Amino acid sequence: MKTEDNWPVRCHIIQHQTQNSKWQTSNWQVAELFLDPSASDLGVESEIQLFKDERTDYRFNLNSENPKLFVVLENDIETLSLVGVSVSQSVAGSYLDGDYLVLSVDLPLAVQAWMEAYLARHGELIEHKRKKRKGAGRASQ
């Protein structure tokens, strides 16, 4: 059930074959994203969760030219399993660093509006840079 910080979704992921001259390669792609998991039996159910400490990431994503939803997958030798979905590029990057497969799709407008409402309710997270203490850094002569 959708709440102010949780939105259930269903991701249908397929393997796509491409032919490059002599070689045929395959890659995974999100065929369809269902914002109402009960609307289809295709794919795997997951949920978008919003966290207060990631508000800066959400604003960064929403302000980008093409906001994205990131689908995190664990690619075992024989199977592909959905780990989760995120709207934070930092979280997606952390999974990439951990050798997970991360796919991205355009963020649906309904989810963008939901995220904007979340940010309006909880405010923007502004990260302050701390002042360096006097004398820190390069040695002065």
C-alpha positions, -999 to +999 in steps of 0.1 A: +000+000+000+013+034-010+022+058+019+040+091+022+074+074+021+068+040+005+054+032-030+051-005-040+060-012-077+065-042-100+094-045-123+093-067-154+129-074-164+139-091-197+170-102-214+176-084-246+198-098-275+218-074-297+239-083-327+272-064-333+288-075-366+299-110-357+291-111-320+258-115-303+255-101-268+227-100-243+219-075-216+191-070-191+166-042-193+135-031-176+107-039-200+080-023-179+075-007-146+041-010-129+032+017-104+003-005-092+017-040-085-017-056-086-021-044-122+000-072-136+015-106-127+046-099-148+079-092-130+088-089-094+074-067-067+095-042-048+090-008-032+104+027-035+113+039+000+121+075+008+145+083+037+150+117+053+188+115+051+187+111+013+166+142+006+196+159-011+199+129-035+162+131-043+165+169-051+195+162-073+177+135-092+145+156-096+165+186-108+184+165-134+174+167-171+160+131-170+152+119-135+158+082-131+146+052-111+173+027-103+166-010-103+192-030-084+198-067-094+220-094-081+233-115-110+241-150-098+255-175-123+221-189-132+195-165-119+188-128-117+172-115-085+158-081-077+175-065-047+154-033-047+147+000-064+159+034-054+155+070-066+189+079-051+219+080-074+242+077-044+225+045-033+226+031-069+263+040-071+270+021-039+254-010-053+275-006-085+306-005-064+295-038-048+293-055-082+255-055-084+238-048-117+220-015-117+195-006-144+178+028-148+145+039-163+129+073-166+112+082-134+074+083-139+058+118-134+035+104-107+066+093-087+082+127-093+052+145-079+051+121-049+088+128-042+082+166-045+054+163-019+077+143+004+103+171+001+077+197+007+065+179+039+100+172+053+120+201+039+151+201+019+182+187+035+210+212+032+245+199+037+267+225+054+304+225+049+323+228+081+348+256+085+384+245+086+402+256+117+428+283+112+462+270+102+448+237+088+458+227+054+490+238+036+519+248+058+524+285+058+559+301+059 
